Amino acid sequence: MALRRASILLVVAAGEPSGRYLWLMSRTANPSDAVKATIMTRTAAIGYDLALVRETRHLP
């Protein structure tokens, strides 16, 4: 799903139609809180339940 198109893609959200699965992927290991808030707002606006979102922390 394309939430916004930019010349330099930094964050992408991929989901499936039921809204049960959503993946947020970033080119940086730790996207800023502002970037995360923006993407979460946009995904909620198209029907994803943010209460189901679980953040996975990746080791360096």
Stockholm file with secondary structure:
# STOCKHOLM 1.0

chainA/1-60         MALRRASILLVVAAGEPSGRYLWLMSRTANPSDAVKATIMTRTAAIGYDLALVRETRHLP
#=GR chainA/1-60 SS CCSCCCSSCCEEEEECTTSSCEEEEESSSSCCHHHHHHHHHHHHHTTCCGGGCCCCCCCC
#=GC SS_cons        CCSCCCSSCCEEEEECTTSSCEEEEESSSSCCHHHHHHHHHHHHHTTCCGGGCCCCCCCC
//
